């Protein structure tokens, strides 16, 4: 089955959570379905959902007999322990004749290549594909379709499709996340349940209070976005070059999915039959009356602002197929001596035989990411090994200028200076950085890279590259993939549990960097929470407890998390506590960590200086290079306390 608008082929892609649902939906007027198997996908939270191997085989046979396609989601991050099982699963999927895999982890791409399989690959929304250079890079790797970033507007989609010819898949209806794809780590830090491994506990759906400038604002559910709704915009989707119209809903029941498929199929067919006379609103009331949340077109036509935030049924649990909420406000875990001992045990299991010669010879480096020139100058004076100039500068600080970079490079001494890139790079960003980097500054030591598009665009300029944490390196195959792209070092996923980190350190042959201190971004979003303080009237007065009053804070009765806006307008939600790995530093170094990073952006200069000195002294003690009997640096938390982050969990 296929649909055509002129020379444009259009696919209506339906979700199916179980085989029983599949048997009903496949008879409906969809062109393809997508489903998950027993493992390795992003819907692992509900027992009884997803398909057995036998059901996948039968589903493919039924769909093909009807002229329809089956795509299988293999779209979570793989741990080292899961790699062998993934290989077996991939062999099975090829034998079953599935039409494509939807993938997030570059380990899956590497395994498909290594095993000589002919499975077509689609880039999941969790790959967060958001620029032309990334699409070109994926094309060169053999990826045949991209599920676009949720934040991609239709004009950008049209631009990318026009210049690349890549098949684009776009969410047209259903549950959306407030954070950029694969850039939400909060569930991991709170529960040890990774949002990138199919186990998100949805802290975005909590009832928060917003606080800023000493006032409290009635934001209620400020991270809870509405459901995507593009029923009345079929013409714009087709005109933008979208070839696959994707409905979200693998956790929904058959009747709900069938309603959506029948409604959207009818609208698409009506438009194909009579585009001039097409009635956008026909039967729209039926969808509205049967909605779970309220509707929004999200980012399809630009930033939606507070209009994208839902109120309907929030906090009641009525949206979920299980009839319950996923989680309730939960405090970030404090460090304990018992847990520190357990983490040390995990890391001590990494064998010396697994280390590369380079790791054995070189001492661990200390890297610091800074937000402004005062922090940068202080870090140079303290003699850090690697200095990262942030590409996402937290306001009110200003971005690093060319003159700033030149000034720091002149004073760097033995420190290496790397220019950080924005997490999300638009076409404008590529033009700006190409202009800056094209006339190479010899004193700049390299780039801190955040996406495959930047690798594709800038690798021929000759700058050494380090992979940033949002690349979500979770296994040695993905580390090796980026190593093969020319990266000299990669930062491990912030979601690494203690056991998984030990396994990665054991197997990786690419030098690994670990964030050891600071309050890293746990939710990175296009949505601007600061609008709550601009458009709503305050309902009370209360000062922030740990950060300056001009910083927006998200509060529950379990704590408060600062939210910083960067120069691009993106919001960064941080931990309320600080990660602190000082107590496990010797084990990390012994296990083979190549570089230890401090996330310095939220600190005042003197606070960051104290942290740097504490880690420098600990490194010298661990490596036996300390030459003076200096008093130990007393390190006290700046924020709500210390935590081991995802290392709190196994």
C-alpha positions as CSV (number, residue, x, y, z in Angstrom):
1,X,0.0,0.0,0.0
2,X,1.3,3.5,-0.8
3,X,0.0,7.0,-1.3
4,X,1.2,9.5,-3.7
5,X,0.7,13.3,-4.0
6,X,2.2,14.0,-7.4
7,X,5.7,12.5,-7.3
8,X,5.8,12.5,-3.5
9,X,5.2,9.2,-1.8
10,X,3.5,9.5,1.6
11,X,3.4,6.9,4.3
12,X,1.1,6.8,7.3
13,X,3.1,5.1,10.1
14,X,1.1,3.5,13.0
15,X,2.3,2.4,16.4
16,X,1.5,-1.1,17.7
17,X,2.4,-2.2,21.2
18,X,1.2,-5.8,21.2
19,X,0.5,-8.5,18.7
20,X,-3.2,-8.3,19.4
21,X,-3.2,-4.6,18.7
22,X,-1.2,-5.2,15.5
23,X,-3.8,-7.6,14.1
24,X,-6.4,-4.9,14.3
25,X,-4.3,-1.9,13.2
26,X,-2.6,-3.6,10.2
27,X,-6.1,-4.0,8.7
28,X,-6.7,-0.3,9.0
29,X,-5.6,2.2,6.3
30,X,-2.0,2.7,7.4
31,X,1.0,2.0,5.2
32,X,3.4,0.7,7.8
33,X,3.6,0.0,11.5
34,X,6.5,0.2,14.0
35,X,6.9,-2.0,17.0
36,X,9.3,-3.1,19.7
37,X,10.7,-6.6,20.4
38,X,11.4,-8.2,23.8
39,X,14.5,-5.9,24.4
40,X,16.6,-3.0,23.2
41,X,13.8,-0.5,22.7
42,X,12.4,2.7,24.3
43,X,9.2,1.2,25.7
44,X,10.3,-1.2,28.4
45,X,8.2,0.1,31.2
46,X,5.0,-1.9,30.8
47,X,4.9,-5.7,31.2
48,X,3.0,-7.5,28.4
49,X,3.8,-4.9,25.8
50,X,6.2,-5.4,23.0
51,X,6.5,-8.4,20.7
52,X,8.0,-11.9,21.1
53,X,10.4,-13.1,18.4
54,X,7.7,-15.4,17.1
55,X,5.2,-12.5,17.0
56,X,7.6,-10.3,15.0
57,X,8.0,-13.0,12.4
58,X,4.3,-13.5,12.1
59,X,3.7,-9.7,12.0
60,X,6.1,-9.2,9.1
61,X,4.5,-12.0,7.1
62,X,1.0,-10.6,7.7
63,X,2.1,-7.0,6.8
64,X,3.9,-8.1,3.7
65,X,0.9,-10.1,2.5
66,X,-1.0,-6.8,2.7
67,X,1.7,-4.8,0.9
68,X,2.6,-3.0,4.1
69,X,5.9,-2.6,6.0
70,X,7.2,-3.3,9.5
71,X,9.8,-1.2,11.3
72,X,11.3,-2.5,14.5
73,X,12.6,-0.1,17.2
74,X,16.1,-1.0,18.4
75,X,16.5,2.5,19.7
76,X,17.9,2.5,23.2
77,X,21.5,2.6,24.4
78,X,23.3,-0.7,24.8
79,X,25.4,-1.7,27.8
80,X,28.4,-3.8,27.3
81,X,26.6,-6.8,28.8
82,X,23.8,-6.4,26.1
83,X,26.1,-6.4,23.0
84,X,26.2,-10.1,22.4
85,X,22.4,-10.4,22.9
86,X,22.0,-7.5,20.5
87,X,24.0,-9.3,17.8
88,X,21.8,-12.3,18.1
89,X,18.7,-10.2,17.9
90,X,20.0,-8.3,14.8
91,X,20.6,-11.6,13.0
92,X,17.1,-12.7,13.9
93,X,15.6,-9.4,12.6
94,X,17.3,-9.8,9.3
95,X,16.1,-13.3,9.0
96,X,12.5,-12.2,9.8
97,X,12.6,-9.8,6.9
98,X,11.7,-6.6,8.8
99,X,11.8,-3.5,6.6
100,X,14.0,-1.3,8.7
101,X,15.4,-0.7,12.2
102,X,14.9,2.5,14.0
103,X,18.1,3.1,16.0
104,X,19.6,5.6,18.5
105,X,23.0,4.0,19.4
106,X,25.8,4.1,16.9
107,X,26.8,0.8,18.3
108,X,23.8,-0.8,16.4
109,X,25.0,0.8,13.2
110,X,28.5,-0.5,13.9
111,X,27.2,-4.0,14.7
112,X,25.1,-4.1,11.5
113,X,28.2,-3.2,9.5
114,X,30.6,-5.6,11.3
115,X,28.2,-8.5,10.9
116,X,27.6,-7.8,7.2
117,X,23.8,-7.4,7.6
118,X,21.6,-5.7,5.0
119,X,19.1,-4.2,7.4
120,X,18.0,-0.7,6.4
121,X,18.6,1.8,9.2
122,X,16.4,4.7,10.2
123,X,17.8,7.3,12.7
124,X,15.5,7.5,15.7
125,X,14.2,10.8,17.1
126,X,16.6,9.9,20.0
127,X,19.5,10.6,17.7
128,X,18.2,14.2,17.8
129,X,18.9,14.9,14.1
130,X,18.5,18.6,13.8
131,X,20.8,20.0,11.0
132,X,21.8,19.4,7.4
133,X,25.4,18.4,8.2
134,X,24.2,15.7,10.5
135,X,21.8,14.3,7.8
136,X,24.7,14.3,5.3
137,X,26.9,12.5,7.8
138,X,24.2,9.8,8.3
139,X,23.7,9.4,4.6
140,X,27.4,8.7,4.2
141,X,27.0,6.0,6.9
142,X,24.2,4.3,5.0
143,X,21.2,5.6,7.0
144,X,18.2,5.8,4.7
145,X,15.7,7.7,6.8
146,X,15.7,10.2,9.6
147,X,13.1,10.8,12.3
148,X,13.6,14.5,12.8
149,X,14.2,16.2,16.1
150,X,10.9,17.1,17.8
151,X,12.0,20.7,17.7
152,X,12.4,20.8,14.0
153,X,10.0,23.2,12.3
154,X,8.6,22.4,8.9
155,X,10.6,25.1,7.0
156,X,13.8,23.6,8.3
157,X,12.6,20.1,7.3
158,X,11.9,21.4,3.8
159,X,15.3,23.0,3.6
160,X,17.1,19.8,4.7
161,X,15.1,17.5,2.5
162,X,15.6,19.8,-0.5
163,X,19.4,19.8,-0.2
164,X,19.9,16.2,0.9
165,X,17.0,14.1,-0.6
166,X,16.9,12.2,2.7
167,X,13.6,10.5,3.7
168,X,12.2,12.4,6.6
169,X,9.8,11.0,9.2
170,X,7.9,13.4,11.4
171,X,5.7,12.9,14.5
172,X,2.2,14.1,13.6
173,X,0.3,13.1,16.7
174,X,0.8,11.9,20.3
175,X,2.9,12.2,23.5
176,X,5.9,14.6,23.2
177,X,8.9,15.2,25.5
178,X,9.8,18.7,26.7
179,X,13.5,18.1,26.4
180,X,15.6,17.6,23.2
181,X,15.8,14.0,22.2
182,X,18.4,12.0,24.3
183,X,19.2,15.2,26.3
184,X,17.1,14.3,29.4
185,X,19.1,12.5,32.1
186,X,17.0,13.4,35.1
187,X,15.3,10.0,35.5
188,X,18.7,8.3,35.6
189,X,20.0,10.6,38.3
190,X,16.9,10.3,40.5
191,X,15.9,6.6,40.0
192,X,18.7,4.9,38.0
193,X,16.1,4.5,35.3
194,X,17.5,5.8,32.0
195,X,15.3,7.8,29.6
196,X,17.6,6.7,26.9
197,X,17.2,3.1,27.7
198,X,13.5,2.9,27.7
199,X,12.8,3.3,31.4
200,X,11.9,7.0,31.9
201,X,10.0,7.8,35.1
202,X,8.8,11.1,33.7
203,X,9.8,13.8,36.3
204,X,8.7,16.3,33.6
205,X,5.1,15.5,34.6
206,X,5.5,16.6,38.3
207,X,3.8,19.6,39.8
208,X,6.6,22.2,40.1
209,X,6.5,25.7,41.4
210,X,8.6,28.3,39.6
211,X,10.6,30.8,41.6
212,X,12.6,33.8,40.4
213,X,13.6,37.3,41.7
214,X,12.1,36.5,45.1
215,X,8.7,35.6,43.7
216,X,6.8,32.4,43.3
217,X,4.7,31.9,40.1
218,X,1.7,29.6,39.6
219,X,3.2,27.5,36.8
220,X,1.7,24.2,38.0
221,X,3.1,21.7,35.5
222,X,5.6,23.8,33.6
223,X,7.4,20.9,31.9
224,X,4.3,18.9,30.9
225,X,3.8,19.5,27.2
226,X,0.6,18.9,25.2
227,X,0.1,16.1,22.7
228,X,1.3,16.7,19.1
229,X,-1.6,17.4,16.7
230,X,-1.1,17.9,13.0
231,X,-4.4,16.7,11.7
232,X,-5.3,20.1,10.2
233,X,-1.9,20.6,8.6
234,X,-1.6,17.7,6.2
235,X,-0.8,20.2,3.3
236,X,2.1,21.8,5.1
237,X,3.6,18.4,6.1
238,X,3.5,17.2,2.4
239,X,4.9,20.5,1.1
240,X,7.8,20.2,3.6
241,X,9.0,17.0,2.1
242,X,7.9,14.7,5.0
243,X,7.5,11.2,3.6
244,X,6.4,9.4,6.7
245,X,3.7,10.7,9.0
246,X,4.3,9.1,12.3
247,X,1.7,8.6,15.1
248,X,3.1,8.1,18.6
249,X,1.4,5.6,20.8
250,X,3.0,2.1,21.3
251,X,1.6,2.2,24.9
252,X,-2.0,3.0,23.7
253,X,-4.8,0.5,23.3
254,X,-6.2,-0.7,19.9
255,X,-9.3,1.5,19.9
256,X,-7.4,4.7,20.4
257,X,-4.7,3.9,17.8
258,X,-7.4,2.8,15.3
259,X,-9.2,6.1,15.8
260,X,-6.1,8.0,15.0
261,X,-5.1,5.9,12.0
262,X,-8.6,6.1,10.5
263,X,-8.8,9.9,11.0
264,X,-5.4,10.7,9.6
265,X,-5.7,8.3,6.7
266,X,-9.1,9.9,5.7
267,X,-7.6,13.4,5.9
268,X,-4.5,12.4,3.8
269,X,-6.7,10.7,1.2
270,X,-9.1,13.6,1.0
271,X,-6.3,16.0,0.5
272,X,-4.7,13.8,-2.3
273,X,-8.1,13.5,-4.0
274,X,-9.0,17.2,-3.8
275,X,-6.3,19.5,-2.5
276,X,-8.1,22.7,-3.4
277,X,-11.3,21.7,-1.8
278,X,-9.7,20.1,1.3
279,X,-11.5,20.8,4.5
280,X,-8.9,20.9,7.2
281,X,-11.3,20.9,10.1
282,X,-13.6,18.0,8.9
283,X,-13.9,15.5,11.7
284,X,-11.4,17.4,13.8
285,X,-13.9,17.7,16.6
286,X,-14.0,13.9,17.0
287,X,-10.2,13.8,17.7
288,X,-10.6,16.7,20.1
289,X,-13.4,15.0,22.1
290,X,-11.3,11.9,22.4
291,X,-8.0,13.5,23.2
292,X,-5.8,12.4,26.2
293,X,-4.1,15.7,26.7
294,X,-4.8,19.0,25.0
295,X,-3.4,19.6,21.5
296,X,-0.5,21.6,20.1
297,X,1.4,21.8,16.9
298,X,4.6,22.0,19.0
299,X,7.5,23.3,17.0
300,X,6.1,22.7,13.5
301,X,5.6,26.4,12.9
302,X,8.0,27.9,15.4
303,X,8.5,28.1,19.1
304,X,5.1,27.6,20.8
305,X,6.0,29.0,24.2
306,X,3.6,28.5,27.1
307,X,0.9,27.5,24.7
308,X,2.6,24.1,24.5
309,X,2.1,23.3,28.2
310,X,-0.7,21.0,29.2
311,X,-3.1,21.2,32.1
312,X,-5.7,18.6,31.2
313,X,-5.5,15.6,33.6
314,X,-2.0,16.5,34.7
315,X,-1.2,14.7,38.0
316,X,-4.2,12.3,37.8
317,X,-2.5,9.4,36.0
318,X,-5.3,9.4,33.4
319,X,-3.0,9.7,30.5
320,X,-1.1,6.5,31.0
321,X,-2.2,3.1,29.7
322,X,-1.6,1.7,33.1
323,X,-3.9,4.2,34.8
324,X,-1.2,5.4,37.1
325,X,1.5,8.1,37.3
326,X,5.0,7.0,36.6
327,X,6.6,8.8,39.7
328,X,6.1,11.4,42.3
329,X,8.6,14.1,43.4
330,X,11.7,12.4,44.7
331,X,14.8,13.9,46.3
332,X,18.2,13.4,44.7
333,X,20.2,10.9,46.7
334,X,22.8,11.9,49.2
335,X,26.2,10.2,49.2
336,X,26.8,7.5,51.8
337,X,29.9,5.7,52.9
338,X,28.2,2.4,52.1
339,X,27.5,3.4,48.5
340,X,31.0,4.9,48.0
341,X,32.4,1.5,49.1
342,X,30.2,-0.3,46.6
343,X,31.3,2.0,43.8
344,X,34.9,1.4,44.6
345,X,34.3,-2.3,44.4
346,X,32.7,-2.0,41.0
347,X,35.6,0.1,39.6
348,X,38.2,-2.1,41.2
349,X,36.9,-5.0,39.0
350,X,38.3,-3.3,35.9
351,X,41.5,-5.3,35.1
352,X,44.9,-3.8,34.2
353,X,45.0,-6.0,31.2
354,X,42.2,-4.1,29.6
355,X,44.0,-0.8,29.5
356,X,45.5,0.6,26.4
357,X,49.2,1.4,26.4
358,X,48.3,5.1,26.1
359,X,46.2,4.9,29.2
360,X,48.9,3.1,31.2
361,X,51.5,5.7,30.3
362,X,49.7,8.9,30.6
363,X,48.5,10.5,33.9
364,X,44.8,11.4,34.1
365,X,44.1,14.9,32.9
366,X,41.9,17.5,34.6
367,X,39.5,19.4,32.4
368,X,37.2,22.3,33.4
369,X,34.3,23.7,31.4
370,X,33.9,27.5,32.0
371,X,31.2,30.0,31.4
372,X,33.1,33.3,31.4
373,X,36.5,35.0,31.1
374,X,37.0,35.3,34.8
375,X,36.6,31.6,35.3
376,X,38.8,30.9,32.3
377,X,41.7,33.1,33.5
378,X,41.5,31.6,37.0
379,X,41.5,28.1,35.6
380,X,44.6,28.9,33.5
381,X,46.3,30.3,36.6
382,X,45.5,27.1,38.4
383,X,47.2,25.1,35.6
384,X,44.3,22.8,34.6
385,X,45.2,20.5,31.8
386,X,42.3,21.1,29.5
387,X,40.1,24.2,29.4
388,X,36.7,24.1,27.6
389,X,35.1,27.3,26.6
390,X,31.4,26.7,26.7
391,X,29.4,26.8,23.5
392,X,26.2,27.2,25.6
393,X,27.0,30.2,27.8
394,X,24.7,30.7,30.7
395,X,23.3,34.2,30.9
396,X,24.0,36.9,32.0
397,X,27.5,36.0,30.9
398,X,28.2,36.7,27.2
399,X,29.6,34.3,24.6
400,X,33.4,34.0,24.2
401,X,34.5,36.4,21.4
402,X,37.3,35.8,19.0
403,X,39.3,38.4,20.9
404,X,38.6,36.5,24.2
405,X,39.8,33.2,22.6
406,X,43.0,34.8,21.3
407,X,43.7,36.4,24.7
408,X,43.3,33.1,26.5
409,X,45.4,31.2,24.0
410,X,48.2,33.7,24.5
411,X,48.2,33.1,28.3
412,X,47.5,29.3,28.2
413,X,50.9,28.0,29.1
414,X,50.8,24.2,29.1
415,X,46.9,24.1,29.2
416,X,45.1,23.0,26.1
417,X,42.2,25.2,25.2
418,X,39.1,23.7,23.4
419,X,36.3,25.7,21.9
420,X,32.9,24.1,22.9
421,X,30.1,23.9,20.4
422,X,26.4,24.4,21.1
423,X,24.5,21.2,21.9
424,X,22.0,22.0,19.2
425,X,23.5,23.6,16.1
426,X,21.3,25.3,13.5
427,X,22.3,26.2,10.0
428,X,23.2,29.7,11.2
429,X,25.5,28.2,13.9
430,X,27.4,26.3,11.2
431,X,27.9,29.4,9.2
432,X,29.1,31.3,12.2
433,X,31.6,28.6,13.4
434,X,32.8,28.0,9.9
435,X,33.7,31.7,9.6
436,X,35.5,31.7,13.0
437,X,37.3,28.4,12.4
438,X,38.0,28.7,8.7
439,X,41.0,31.0,9.3
440,X,42.5,28.6,11.8
441,X,43.9,30.1,15.0
442,X,47.1,28.1,15.6
443,X,46.9,28.4,19.4
444,X,43.4,26.9,19.7
445,X,44.0,23.2,20.6
446,X,40.7,21.7,19.5
447,X,36.9,21.5,19.6
448,X,34.5,20.0,22.1
449,X,32.0,18.4,19.7
450,X,28.3,17.9,20.5
451,X,26.8,16.3,17.4
452,X,27.7,14.2,14.3
453,X,27.0,17.2,12.0
454,X,29.8,19.2,13.6
455,X,32.2,16.3,13.0
456,X,31.1,16.1,9.4
457,X,31.4,19.8,8.9
458,X,34.7,20.6,10.7
459,X,36.8,17.4,10.7
460,X,38.8,18.5,7.6
461,X,39.9,21.8,9.3
462,X,42.5,19.9,11.3
463,X,41.3,20.6,14.8
464,X,41.6,17.8,17.3
465,X,38.1,16.8,18.6
466,X,36.8,15.6,21.9
467,X,33.3,14.2,22.1
468,X,31.0,15.9,24.7
469,X,28.7,14.1,27.1
470,X,25.5,14.5,25.1
471,X,26.8,12.1,22.5
472,X,25.7,9.5,25.1
473,X,28.6,7.1,24.8
474,X,27.4,3.9,26.7
475,X,29.5,1.1,25.2
476,X,32.8,0.6,23.5
477,X,31.2,0.3,20.0
478,X,29.8,3.8,20.2
479,X,33.1,5.0,21.6
480,X,34.9,3.3,18.8
481,X,32.5,4.8,16.2
482,X,33.4,8.3,17.3
483,X,37.0,7.4,17.6
484,X,36.8,6.3,14.0
485,X,35.4,9.7,13.1
486,X,38.6,11.3,14.4
487,X,37.9,12.0,18.0
488,X,40.9,11.8,20.3
489,X,38.7,11.3,23.4
490,X,35.0,10.9,24.2
491,X,33.0,11.7,27.3
492,X,31.0,8.8,28.8
493,X,27.2,9.1,29.1
494,X,26.0,11.0,32.2
495,X,23.6,8.1,32.7
496,X,26.3,5.5,33.4
497,X,25.6,3.3,36.4
498,X,28.5,2.0,38.4
499,X,28.5,-1.4,36.9
500,X,28.1,-0.2,33.4
501,X,30.9,2.3,33.8
502,X,33.2,-0.4,35.0
503,X,32.3,-2.5,31.9
504,X,32.9,0.4,29.5
505,X,36.3,1.2,31.1
506,X,37.2,-2.4,30.7
507,X,36.4,-2.7,27.0
508,X,37.0,0.8,25.5
509,X,40.1,1.4,23.4
510,X,39.2,5.0,22.9
511,X,40.3,7.3,25.8
512,X,37.4,8.1,28.1
513,X,36.5,11.3,29.9
514,X,34.3,11.3,32.9
515,X,32.4,14.3,34.5
516,X,33.4,14.1,38.2
517,X,32.2,17.3,39.7
518,X,29.5,20.0,39.3
519,X,25.9,20.3,38.6
520,X,25.5,19.1,35.0
521,X,22.5,19.8,32.8
522,X,20.0,17.0,33.3
523,X,17.3,18.4,31.0
524,X,18.1,20.5,27.9
525,X,15.2,22.1,26.2
526,X,14.1,24.6,23.6
527,X,11.1,25.4,25.9
528,X,11.7,28.7,27.8
529,X,10.7,28.3,31.4
530,X,11.5,32.0,32.0
531,X,8.3,32.9,30.2
532,X,6.4,31.8,33.3
533,X,7.9,34.8,35.1
534,X,7.2,37.2,32.3
535,X,3.6,36.2,31.5
536,X,2.2,35.1,34.9
537,X,1.5,37.1,38.0
538,X,3.4,36.0,41.2
539,X,1.4,34.4,44.0
540,X,4.0,34.6,46.8
541,X,7.4,35.7,47.8
542,X,10.4,33.5,48.6
543,X,14.1,33.8,48.0
544,X,16.2,31.1,46.3
545,X,18.1,28.9,48.8
546,X,21.3,28.1,46.8
547,X,21.6,30.3,43.7
548,X,21.1,34.0,43.1
549,X,17.6,35.2,42.9
550,X,17.9,36.2,39.3
551,X,18.2,32.5,38.4
552,X,14.9,30.7,37.9
553,X,14.3,27.7,40.2
554,X,12.0,24.7,39.8
555,X,10.7,23.7,43.2
556,X,8.9,20.6,44.7
557,X,8.7,19.7,48.3
558,X,11.8,17.5,47.7
559,X,14.1,20.2,46.6
560,X,14.8,23.0,44.1
561,X,16.6,22.8,40.7
562,X,18.2,25.9,39.1
563,X,17.4,26.5,35.4
564,X,19.8,28.6,33.4
565,X,19.1,30.2,30.0
566,X,21.9,30.2,27.5
567,X,22.8,32.7,24.8
568,X,20.7,30.7,22.2
569,X,17.6,30.9,24.4
570,X,17.7,27.2,25.4
571,X,17.1,26.2,29.0
572,X,19.3,24.0,31.1
573,X,17.8,22.3,34.2
574,X,20.5,21.4,36.6
575,X,20.7,19.0,39.6
576,X,19.8,20.6,42.9
577,X,22.9,18.9,44.4
578,X,26.5,18.7,43.1
579,X,28.1,15.6,41.7
580,X,31.3,14.9,43.6
581,X,33.5,11.9,42.8
582,X,36.5,12.9,45.0
583,X,35.9,9.8,47.1
584,X,36.2,7.4,44.2
585,X,38.9,9.3,42.2
586,X,41.8,6.8,42.8
587,X,39.6,3.9,41.5
588,X,38.5,5.9,38.5
589,X,42.1,6.6,37.6
590,X,43.2,3.0,38.3
591,X,40.3,1.8,36.1
592,X,41.7,3.8,33.2
593,X,39.8,7.1,33.1
594,X,41.8,9.3,30.7
595,X,40.4,12.7,31.8
596,X,38.3,14.0,34.7
597,X,36.0,16.9,34.0
598,X,34.6,19.6,36.3
599,X,31.5,21.3,35.1
600,X,32.2,24.8,36.3
601,X,29.6,27.0,34.6
602,X,27.3,27.6,37.7
603,X,30.1,28.4,40.1
604,X,31.4,31.8,41.2
605,X,35.1,32.2,40.5
606,X,36.3,31.5,44.1
607,X,34.0,28.5,44.4
608,X,35.3,27.0,41.2
609,X,38.9,27.7,42.3
610,X,38.4,25.7,45.5
611,X,37.0,22.8,43.5
612,X,39.9,22.8,41.0
613,X,42.4,22.8,43.8
614,X,40.7,19.9,45.6
615,X,40.8,17.8,42.5
616,X,44.3,18.8,41.6
617,X,45.6,17.9,45.0
618,X,43.7,14.6,44.9
619,X,45.2,13.7,41.5
620,X,48.7,14.5,42.8
621,X,48.2,12.3,45.8
622,X,46.7,9.5,43.7
623,X,49.6,9.6,41.2
624,X,52.3,10.1,43.8
625,X,53.4,13.4,42.3
626,X,52.7,15.7,45.3
627,X,55.9,17.5,46.3
628,X,54.6,19.4,49.3
629,X,52.8,18.4,52.5
630,X,50.0,20.8,51.8
631,X,46.9,20.9,54.0
632,X,44.0,19.1,52.3
633,X,41.6,21.5,50.6
634,X,38.3,21.6,52.5
635,X,35.5,21.1,50.0
636,X,32.0,22.0,51.0
637,X,28.9,21.9,48.8
638,X,27.8,25.1,47.2
639,X,24.3,23.8,46.4
640,X,22.0,21.5,48.3
641,X,24.6,18.8,49.0
642,X,26.7,16.1,47.3
643,X,25.5,13.2,45.2
644,X,27.1,10.4,43.1
645,X,24.6,11.0,40.4
646,X,23.9,7.9,38.3
647,X,26.7,6.1,40.1
648,X,24.3,5.8,43.0
649,X,22.8,2.9,41.1
650,X,23.9,-0.5,39.8
